[in-house]
Amino acid sequence: MPALLAATALTTLAALASPSLAAEPLAPIRLNQVGVLESAGKLAVLPDASTSPLAWTLENKDGRLVAKGQTRVVGPDAASGESLHQIDFSAAPAGYGYRLKVGQRTSRPFAVDAHPYARLKRDALAFFYQNRSGIAIEARFGDDPKLARPAAHAPDRATCFNGQDQRGQVWAGCGYELNASKGWYDAGDHGKYVVNGGIAVWTLVNYHERLSALGRKADFADGSQRIPEAGNGVSDLLDEARWELEFLLRMQVPQGTAMDLPIGKQGQGQLALTPVDASGMAHQKLTDAYWTGVPTAPHEDPAQRYLFHPTTGATLNLAAVAAQCARVWKDVDPAFSARCLKTARSAFDAARRNPEIYAHSQFNGGGGYGDGELSDELFWAAAELWATTGEAAYGEVVRASPHMPAAGKPAEAPGWGSTSTLGVVSLALSDKVPAQVRDAARAGLEAAADRYAAEGLQAGYRLPDAGTRYVWGSNGVVMNRAMVLGLAYDFTGKPAYRQAAADAMDYVLGRNPLDQSYVTGWGARPMKHPHHRFWVGKGKYPAPPPGVISGGPNNTAFSDEVAKKMQGKCAAQTCWTDSIDAFTQNEVAINWNAPFFWVAAFLDEGR
């Protein structure tokens, strides 16, 4: 290609795939609005009630015919509430300015590109810098000067909540104060949570560890991201993860601390509190005493902040991510690695000593993250410690767990309340555990991938979920399934797994019944109004940065005022509104952006 033509092509492709400045009307043909991945199958979806195949054509930027064919009739699709046709144009080569046509209906121009996510993956990771607590966010590290803000909650010192909760339960507080500075704000509020922070930081660190375990070149080298630590000789991905890890390590109860805590499952009434040795446990969260209004920038937060009672779930989260930290930072920062391992061991011992202290959510100012089943967290923590130390005692806990991998036993997509698969992944990558355990872990991931890939072939919009139950954070569920598919592809090389992961990305970037890119700044119709106290987009408050994924459609919870008006009136994949008030549908959170980052980076690696 002549140099001038090549430069023009690159400029046009960048314009098509770069962050969008203005939304467009609904398009009749639905496809990925950022760019179609050259190295995967290429699919568009057409809502149409016809029961017979329809002729389609693909034209290039000059209007020349590139491909043609007949649609595949899907028919009625319960998840979208539409009758659908699929257009498979997988034979299309790399290029830009393509248009699909079916009769008088024409798609937007789009690109087929080898690396449509090269910049997107960096925006997805930058989300975490923009949500840092305890540091000034500088204009030079973002695209919009209005994103800059002074340091907030610096330091973030707090003592334990004391007084009555919303049910009238009296909590005595504690005789100490922790400096739990750093960390990421969890979602649209200014709270910081050990449970949700655990899976989010694990996902970022796992992406780095996975590349190392598979003998691949590490991505996100020092200086590749716009963060203050650039130039320190350490991977920018690990620098970002460490900001959260430093907070998590500081949430541990001091040695020699006795507390009155609720033991066992006690329901919604008054709790029976029992004196226990809480040494080494982790506080569930650090949040405001009440919900602040929207908008409120972090440095404008007027509320008193408290530590909330330690729980077994938070303690096992801390043990797990600290163990992962110990092995990943062993050669990067031996002193930090040793600190992480010491914390992991003490937290694990504390959780074994206090195995049934559950979270209670009757507190104002923060989410509960309550979890009544902790066997998965115990398995995860033991698996991480086994993968780090190789010590038989941790292996015994893993082998005795109902979550122990076995032939024909599929893993499940992880979530903050179902973390066993995180342990399965670490076992699958470990050289410290017996080969048969590692092989069983990989087989479990492969069995899960088989299921998700099969569901994708059944789904009208070809995402790896054929169901009609879309929970709070459904896009996070889709991305976590895609992460499992990516890991299974790593271990087997089966193209169907990578294809299903690519299909998941196509769904969140526009191939869906709302013709919606659920990601800020990317696509013709990007999400613009997340539920977030700072990214409001009015007056002195900035619009959200690019690369932030919305929680997505939710047909299981209609508790906000926007969602209430939709109940009973929307199909599963259409129960969504781009509104700052729709917190059940359009909230953003660290545990959703983490797998979104992971999948974007995985797909950008190529085959």
C-alpha positions in Angstrom: 0.0 0.0 0.0 1.5 3.5 -0.9 2.5 5.5 2.1 -0.1 8.2 1.7 -2.9 5.6 1.3 -1.6 3.7 4.3 -1.6 6.9 6.4 -5.1 7.8 5.2 -6.4 4.3 6.1 -4.9 4.4 9.5 -6.4 7.8 10.2 -9.8 6.7 9.0 -9.6 3.5 11.1 -8.7 5.5 14.1 -11.6 7.8 13.6 -14.0 4.8 13.4 -12.6 3.0 16.4 -11.6 5.9 18.7 -13.8 7.4 21.5 -17.0 8.8 20.0 -18.0 12.4 20.6 -21.7 12.2 19.8 -24.3 9.4 19.8 -26.2 8.3 16.7 -29.8 7.1 16.2 -30.6 3.4 16.5 -29.2 1.4 13.6 -31.2 -1.3 11.9 -28.3 -3.8 11.8 -26.5 -4.5 15.1 -22.8 -5.1 15.4 -19.7 -4.2 17.4 -19.4 -0.4 17.2 -15.7 -0.2 18.1 -14.4 -2.6 15.4 -14.9 -6.2 14.3 -12.0 -8.4 15.3 -10.2 -9.7 12.2 -9.0 -12.9 13.8 -12.4 -14.1 14.9 -15.7 -14.9 13.3 -17.7 -11.9 12.2 -21.4 -11.6 12.9 -24.1 -9.0 12.8 -27.7 -9.3 13.9 -30.8 -8.0 12.1 -34.2 -7.7 13.9 -36.8 -8.9 11.4 -39.9 -11.0 11.6 -39.4 -12.7 8.3 -39.3 -16.5 8.6 -37.3 -16.9 5.4 -33.6 -16.0 4.8 -32.9 -12.6 3.5 -30.2 -11.5 1.0 -27.4 -9.4 2.4 -24.4 -7.7 0.9 -21.1 -6.2 2.3 -19.7 -3.2 0.5 -16.3 -1.5 1.1 -15.8 2.2 1.5 -15.9 2.7 -2.3 -19.3 0.9 -2.6 -17.7 -2.2 -4.1 -19.2 -5.6 -3.3 -16.9 -7.6 -1.0 -19.3 -10.4 0.1 -22.9 -11.5 -0.1 -25.0 -14.2 1.3 -28.3 -15.2 3.0 -29.2 -14.5 6.6 -29.7 -17.3 9.1 -33.2 -17.2 10.6 -33.1 -17.3 14.4 -36.7 -16.5 14.9 -38.2 -15.3 18.2 -35.6 -14.6 20.9 -36.8 -14.5 24.5 -33.9 -12.6 25.9 -34.2 -9.6 23.5 -38.0 -9.8 22.8 -37.2 -9.7 19.1 -37.4 -12.0 16.1 -33.8 -12.2 14.7 -31.7 -13.0 11.7 -27.9 -13.4 11.9 -25.5 -12.2 9.2 -22.2 -14.2 9.1 -19.6 -12.2 7.1 -16.5 -14.0 8.5 -14.9 -14.0 5.0 -14.4 -10.2 5.1 -10.7 -9.1 5.2 -9.3 -6.3 7.3 -10.5 -2.9 6.1 -12.5 0.1 7.1 -15.6 1.9 5.9 -17.5 -1.4 5.4 -21.3 -1.3 5.3 -23.8 -4.2 5.5 -27.0 -4.0 3.6 -30.2 -6.0 3.7 -32.8 -4.5 1.3 -33.1 -0.8 2.2 -31.5 -1.2 5.6 -27.8 -0.3 6.0 -25.4 -0.6 8.8 -23.2 2.2 10.0 -19.7 2.2 8.5 -17.4 -0.1 10.5 -13.9 -1.5 10.5 -12.5 -5.0 10.5 -9.2 -4.7 12.4 -6.5 -6.9 13.9 -6.3 -4.8 17.0 -9.6 -2.9 17.7 -9.0 -3.1 21.4 -5.4 -1.8 21.6 -6.4 1.5 23.0 -9.6 0.3 24.7 -7.8 -2.0 27.0 -5.7 0.9 28.3 -8.8 3.0 28.9 -10.3 0.1 30.8 -7.3 -0.1 33.0 -7.2 3.7 33.5 -10.6 3.4 35.1 -8.8 2.3 38.3 -6.4 5.2 38.4 -9.4 7.6 38.0 -11.1 5.9 41.0 -8.1 6.0 43.3 -8.6 7.2 46.9 -6.0 9.0 48.9 -4.1 10.7 46.0 -4.7 13.8 43.8 -5.9 12.8 40.3 -3.9 14.8 37.9 -5.0 16.3 34.6 -1.9 15.1 32.8 -3.0 11.5 33.4 -6.4 11.9 31.7 -8.1 13.2 28.6 -10.3 15.8 30.3 -8.8 18.4 32.6 -12.0 18.4 34.6 -11.3 14.8 35.8 -8.5 16.3 37.9 -9.4 16.5 41.6 -7.6 17.1 44.9 -6.6 14.1 47.1 -9.5 12.8 49.1 -9.6 10.7 52.3 -5.9 11.3 52.6 -5.3 9.9 55.1 -8.4 7.6 55.4 -8.3 7.1 59.2 -11.3 5.5 60.8 -12.4 3.6 63.9 -15.2 1.0 64.1 -18.8 2.0 63.8 -20.4 2.5 67.2 -24.0 3.1 67.9 -27.3 1.7 66.4 -27.6 0.4 62.9 -30.9 0.5 60.9 -32.4 -2.4 62.7 -31.6 -1.0 66.2 -28.7 -3.2 66.8 -26.1 -1.6 69.1 -22.4 -2.0 68.1 -19.8 -1.2 70.7 -17.1 0.0 68.3 -13.4 -0.8 69.0 -10.5 0.8 70.8 -8.3 1.5 67.8 -8.2 3.4 64.6 -6.8 2.2 61.3 -5.1 4.2 58.6 -6.7 2.5 55.6 -5.6 4.9 53.0 -5.2 4.2 49.3 -7.4 1.7 47.5 -10.1 2.3 44.8 -13.6 3.7 45.4 -15.8 0.7 44.8 -18.6 2.0 42.5 -20.6 5.2 42.3 -20.0 6.0 46.0 -16.9 6.6 48.1 -16.9 3.3 50.0 -14.0 0.9 49.9 -14.7 -2.8 50.3 -12.5 -5.8 51.0 -14.9 -8.3 49.5 -15.4 -6.6 46.1 -11.9 -5.3 46.1 -10.6 -8.8 46.4 -12.0 -10.2 43.2 -11.2 -6.9 41.3 -7.5 -6.8 42.2 -7.2 -10.5 41.8 -8.4 -10.2 38.2 -5.8 -7.5 37.3 -3.0 -9.4 38.9 -4.1 -12.7 37.3 -3.8 -11.1 33.9 -0.1 -10.4 34.6 0.5 -13.7 36.3 -1.1 -15.6 33.5 1.2 -14.2 30.8 4.2 -15.1 33.0 3.0 -18.6 33.6 2.3 -19.2 29.9 5.8 -17.9 29.0 4.4 -14.9 27.1 5.8 -11.3 27.0 4.4 -9.2 29.8 2.1 -6.4 28.6 1.6 -3.0 30.3 5.3 -2.5 30.9 6.6 0.4 32.9 5.6 3.7 31.3 2.8 2.3 29.1 0.0 3.8 31.2 -0.6 7.3 32.4 0.0 6.9 36.1 2.2 8.6 38.7 4.4 5.5 39.1 5.5 5.3 35.5 9.2 5.2 35.4 9.8 3.2 38.5 10.9 0.1 36.7 7.7 -1.9 37.6 4.8 -3.0 35.4 2.2 -0.3 35.3 -0.5 -3.0 35.7 1.2 -4.2 39.0 1.6 -0.6 40.1 -2.2 0.0 39.7 -3.0 -3.3 41.5 -0.7 -2.5 44.4 -2.6 0.7 45.1 -5.6 -1.5 46.0 -3.5 -4.1 47.8 -2.0 -1.5 50.1 -5.5 -0.6 51.2 -6.6 -4.2 51.7 -3.5 -5.1 53.8 -4.4 -2.1 56.1 -7.9 -3.4 56.8 -6.6 -6.2 59.1 -7.6 -6.2 62.8 -4.6 -5.7 65.1 -3.2 -8.6 67.0 -4.6 -9.0 70.6 -8.0 -7.6 69.7 -11.2 -9.1 71.2 -14.5 -8.1 69.8 -18.2 -8.9 70.3 -19.3 -10.3 66.9 -22.3 -12.2 65.5 -21.5 -15.9 65.1 -23.6 -18.0 62.6 -26.6 -17.2 60.5 -28.9 -15.2 62.7 -31.6 -13.7 60.4 -32.9 -10.2 60.4 -33.7 -9.6 64.1 -31.5 -8.6 66.9 -28.1 -10.2 66.8 -26.5 -12.2 69.6 -23.0 -10.9 69.9 -20.3 -13.1 71.3 -16.7 -12.2 72.4 -14.1 -13.6 70.0 -10.4 -13.2 69.3 -10.7 -11.1 66.2 -6.9 -10.8 65.7 -5.9 -11.0 62.0 -9.5 -10.8 60.7 -10.4 -8.2 58.0 -13.0 -5.5 58.3 -15.7 -5.9 55.8 -15.6 -2.3 54.5 -14.7 1.4 55.2 -17.6 3.7 54.2 -19.4 6.9 55.0 -21.9 6.9 57.8 -24.7 7.8 55.4 -25.3 8.0 51.6 -24.0 11.3 50.3 -25.9 13.1 47.5 -25.3 13.2 43.8 -23.1 14.9 42.8 -20.4 14.8 45.4 -16.7 14.7 44.5 -14.5 12.6 46.7 -12.8 15.6 48.2 -16.2 17.1 49.0 -17.4 14.2 51.0 -18.6 15.6 54.3 -19.5 12.3 56.1 -17.9 10.6 59.0 -16.3 7.4 57.9 -16.2 4.1 59.8 -14.8 0.6 59.7 -17.5 -2.0 59.8 -17.3 -5.2 61.7 -14.8 -7.9 60.5 -16.2 -10.9 58.7 -15.0 -14.3 57.7 -15.7 -13.6 54.0 -13.6 -10.4 54.0 -10.8 -12.2 55.9 -10.6 -15.0 53.4 -10.6 -12.4 50.5 -7.6 -10.8 52.2 -5.9 -14.1 52.7 -6.4 -15.0 49.0 -5.2 -11.8 47.4 -2.3 -11.4 49.8 -1.2 -15.0 48.9 -1.4 -14.1 45.2 0.5 -10.9 45.9 3.3 -12.9 47.7 4.1 -15.0 44.7 3.7 -12.3 42.0 5.8 -9.7 43.8 8.5 -12.2 45.0 11.0 -11.0 42.4 9.5 -7.5 41.9 9.7 -6.4 45.6 10.7 -9.1 48.0 9.9 -7.1 51.1 6.4 -6.4 49.9 6.0 -10.1 49.0 7.0 -11.1 52.5 4.6 -8.7 54.0 1.8 -10.1 51.8 2.6 -13.7 52.7 2.7 -12.9 56.5 -0.7 -11.2 56.1 -2.1 -14.1 54.1 -1.1 -16.7 56.7 -2.5 -14.7 59.6 -5.7 -13.9 57.9 -6.2 -17.5 56.9 -5.6 -18.6 60.5 -8.1 -16.0 61.8 -10.8 -17.2 59.4 -10.3 -20.8 60.5 -10.6 -19.7 64.1 -13.8 -17.7 63.3 -15.4 -19.5 60.4 -19.0 -18.2 60.6 -18.9 -14.4 61.1 -21.2 -13.2 58.3 -21.7 -9.7 56.9 -24.8 -7.8 58.0 -26.1 -5.0 55.7 -28.3 -2.9 58.0 -25.9 0.0 57.8 -26.5 3.3 56.0 -23.9 4.7 53.6 -22.5 1.6 52.0 -23.3 -1.7 50.3 -23.6 -4.9 52.3 -21.9 -7.5 50.2 -23.4 -10.1 52.4 -22.6 -13.8 51.6 -24.2 -16.7 53.4 -22.0 -19.4 51.8 -18.3 -19.2 52.5 -17.0 -22.6 51.4 -15.9 -21.0 48.1 -13.9 -18.3 49.8 -12.2 -20.9 52.0 -11.3 -22.9 49.0 -10.0 -19.8 47.2 -7.8 -18.7 50.0 -6.4 -22.2 50.6 -5.8 -22.7 46.9 -3.9 -19.4 46.6 -1.8 -20.2 49.6 -1.1 -23.7 48.2 -0.1 -22.2 44.9 2.2 -19.8 46.6 3.8 -22.0 49.2 3.3 -25.6 48.1 2.6 -26.5 51.7 0.6 -29.7 52.3 -1.6 -28.2 55.0 -3.2 -25.8 52.5 -3.5 -28.6 50.0 -5.5 -30.7 52.5 -8.1 -27.9 52.8 -8.3 -27.7 49.0 -8.7 -31.5 48.6 -11.4 -31.6 51.3 -13.5 -28.8 49.7 -16.6 -29.4 47.7 -15.1 -27.0 45.2 -12.0 -29.3 44.6 -11.7 -29.6 40.8 -12.5 -33.1 39.4 -13.0 -34.6 36.0 -16.3 -33.7 34.5 -16.9 -31.0 37.1 -17.2 -27.6 35.4 -16.0 -24.4 37.1 -18.4 -21.5 37.2 -17.9 -17.9 36.2 -16.6 -16.0 39.2 -18.4 -13.2 41.1 -17.7 -11.4 44.3 -20.0 -13.9 46.2 -18.8 -17.0 44.3 -15.0 -17.0 44.2 -14.0 -20.7 44.0 -13.1 -20.4 40.3 -10.5 -17.9 41.2 -8.8 -20.6 43.2 -9.3 -23.1 40.3 -7.5 -20.7 37.9 -4.5 -20.2 40.3 -4.2 -24.0 40.6 -4.4 -24.3 36.9 -1.4 -21.9 36.5 0.7 -23.2 39.5 3.9 -25.1 39.4 3.7 -25.7 43.1 0.8 -28.1 43.2 0.7 -31.8 42.0 0.3 -32.2 38.2 -3.0 -34.1 38.6 -4.5 -31.1 40.6 -3.3 -28.7 37.9 -4.8 -30.9 35.2 -8.1 -31.2 37.0 -8.3 -27.5 37.4 -7.7 -27.0 33.7 -10.3 -29.6 32.9 -12.8 -27.8 35.1 -12.2 -24.5 33.2 -12.5 -26.4 29.9 -15.9 -27.9 30.9 -17.2 -24.5 31.8 -16.0 -23.1 28.5 -17.8 -25.9 26.6 -21.0 -24.8 28.3 -20.6 -21.1 27.7 -19.6 -21.6 24.1 -22.6 -23.9 23.5 -24.9 -21.2 25.1 -23.4 -18.7 22.7 -24.5 -20.7 19.7 -28.1 -20.8 21.1 -28.3 -17.1 21.9 -29.9 -14.8 19.3 -27.3 -12.1 19.8 -24.5 -14.8 20.1 -23.3 -13.9 23.6 -22.1 -16.7 25.9 -25.3 -16.7 27.9 -28.5 -18.2 26.6 -30.6 -17.4 29.7 -33.2 -14.8 30.3 -32.2 -13.8 33.9 -30.1 -10.7 33.8 -28.9 -9.8 37.3 -27.5 -6.5 38.7 -24.2 -6.2 36.9 -25.1 -8.6 34.1 -22.3 -7.2 31.9 -19.9 -8.2 34.6 -21.3 -11.7 34.4 -20.8 -11.8 30.6 -17.2 -10.6 31.0 -16.4 -13.1 33.7 -17.7 -15.9 31.4 -15.5 -14.5 28.7 -12.5 -14.6 31.0 -13.1 -18.3 31.7 -13.4 -18.9 28.0 -10.1 -17.0 27.5 -8.3 -19.1 30.1 -9.7 -22.3 28.6 -8.4 -21.2 25.2 -4.9 -20.7 26.8 -4.8 -24.3 28.0 -6.4 -26.0 25.0 -6.0 -23.7 22.0 -9.6 -24.5 20.9 -10.8 -21.7 18.6 -14.4 -22.0 19.8 -13.4 -20.6 23.2 -11.7 -17.5 21.8 -14.6 -17.0 19.5 -17.1 -17.1 22.3 -15.0 -14.5 24.2 -14.9 -12.3 21.2 -18.7 -12.6 20.9 -19.0 -11.5 24.5 -17.1 -8.3 23.6 -19.2 -7.8 20.5 -22.3 -7.9 22.7 -21.2 -5.2 25.2 -19.9 -3.0 22.4 -23.1 -2.8 20.4 -24.3 -6.1 19.1 -27.4 -6.1 21.3 -31.1 -5.2 21.0 -30.5 -1.6 22.3 -27.8 -1.0 19.7 -25.8 0.2 22.7 -22.1 0.4 23.5 -22.2 -0.1 27.2 -18.7 1.5 27.5 -18.1 5.2 27.9 -16.4 7.0 25.0 -16.4 4.0 22.7 -18.8 3.4 19.8 -21.4 5.3 18.0 -23.8 5.1 20.9 -21.7 4.9 24.1 -23.0 4.9 27.6 -22.7 8.5 28.9 -24.5 8.8 32.2 -23.3 6.2 34.7 -24.5 6.2 38.3 -21.5 7.9 39.8 -21.1 10.8 42.3 -18.3 12.5 40.5 -18.7 11.7 36.8 -21.9 13.7 36.4 -21.1 15.7 33.3 -22.7 18.9 34.5 -21.2 22.2 35.8 -17.9 21.6 37.5 -18.3 17.8 37.5 -16.7 16.0 34.6 -18.2 13.5 32.2 -16.9 9.9 32.7 -13.5 9.0 31.2 -13.5 6.5 28.3 -13.3 2.8 29.0 -15.9 2.5 31.8 -18.4 -0.4 31.5 -22.0 -0.1 32.7 -23.5 -2.8 34.9 -25.9 -3.5 32.1 -29.5 -4.9 31.7 -31.2 -6.0 35.0 -34.5 -7.7 35.0 -34.2 -9.1 38.6 -34.1 -5.8 40.7 -36.2 -2.8 40.0 -35.5 -0.8 43.2 -34.5 2.6 41.7 -37.1 5.0 40.4 -36.1 4.6 36.8 -36.2 0.8 36.9 -39.5 0.8 38.7 -41.2 2.3 35.7 -39.8 -0.5 33.5 -40.8 -3.5 35.5 -42.9 -5.9 33.5 -42.4 -3.8 30.4 -39.0 -4.9 29.1 -37.4 -8.0 27.8 -34.3 -9.2 29.7 -31.7 -7.6 27.5 -33.7 -4.3 27.2 -34.1 -3.6 30.9 -31.6 -0.8 30.8 -31.5 3.0 30.7 -28.5 5.3 30.3 -29.4 7.4 33.4 -27.4 8.5 36.4 -30.5 7.7 38.5 -30.7 4.1 37.3 -28.3 2.6 39.8 -29.6 -1.0 39.4 -28.9 -0.8 35.7 -26.2 1.8 35.1 -23.9 1.6 38.1 -20.2 1.1 37.4 -17.9 -0.9 39.7 -14.4 -2.1 40.0 -15.4 -5.8 39.8 -17.0 -5.2 36.4 -14.3 -3.1 34.9 -11.7 -5.7 35.9 -12.9 -8.6 33.8 -13.7 -6.1 31.0 -10.1 -5.0 31.0 -8.9 -8.6 31.2 -11.0 -9.7 28.1 -10.1 -6.6 26.1 -6.4 -7.3 26.8 -6.7 -11.0 26.0 -8.4 -10.4 22.7 -5.8 -7.8 21.7 -3.1 -10.5 22.1 -4.2 -12.2 18.9 -4.4 -15.9 18.3 
